[in-house]
Amino acid sequence: MATTASNNPLANHFRQPAIHLRLPSGGNNWPAGSLNMPETGELPVYPMTAKDELLLKTPDALMNGDGVVSVIQSCIPSIKSAWLIPVCDLDPILIAIRLTSYGNDMEISSTCPKCKETNENLVDLGQLLDSLPSPAYPDMTYEKLTFKFKPQSFQSLNLVNQARFQQQSLLRTISSSEIPDEQKQAEFKKILPQITELTVQSLIDGIESIVVGDDVVSNSAHIKEFIDKCDRKTYEAIKSQVEKIGLANKTQDLDIECAECKEKYKTELAFEHSNFFA
């Protein structure tokens, strides 16, 4: 009789949850069906398998986000659709997976602004997880309109980042090419509207709804049309609020003392999702 997973004598030696993660969002802003939240409110986090590590070494899977999604769902089975993770929970999830797989310490590099020395420092991921802020997305009222905000999904963020990367690569290629300047300018003019559209789309993805009188507008096409056709002052007010929310919810900068000149400075803890586990 064939041995199945349910009666495998080796089952007790399968990987086990190493930590339990409480999401900064508390599970709010997750679409229905994307998360099975345990009664404890904490997600079991398993270390990566060898297959997970191999997947993260596949460039295409990293660039298009498929590798990150597969690893998240492997290591945190409670997450049913990693594409729909609100970005306020994305860094904590990746930090927890890295911590369970490689230990508490993660090395980061920074450059001293005074002497330009490269400094290598260790970040305690356990302490970092404990210090992450609970996300807040306060409403804004402007010109009789009330704007309600939300975090982007990982899928939305990934699509914007991919498009931005492609546009930046194209700009570099055009700048370094030997084509005449007039042709370069013509190519730049083609790309500029696309870059503008990316910026606008990022803004739209952060708006949950707009309340006008008794109407609550949550249709993304209607919101996009409004953003495209509102006046500059309204657009700038929305953009400013989204930027404030982003700053309030970001991970605090790390305090560094230069090993060479003893200059004290801060460095941003920015996690690049495509190479976080490299």
Secondary structure, DSSP 8 states (H G I E B T S, - for coil): ----GGG-TTGGGS----EEE--TTTTTT--TTSB---TTS-EEE----HHHHHHTT-HHHHHTSHHHHHHHHHH-TTBS-GGG-BHHHHHHHHHHHHHHHH-SEEEEEEE-TTT--EEEEEEEHHHHHHH--------EEETTEEEEE---BHHHHHHHHHHHHHHHHHHHHHHHS-S-HHHHHHHHHHHHHHHHHHHHHHHHHTEEEEEETTEEE--HHHHHHHHHHS-HHHHHHHHHHHHHHHHHHS---EEEE-TTT--EEEE-----TTTTT-
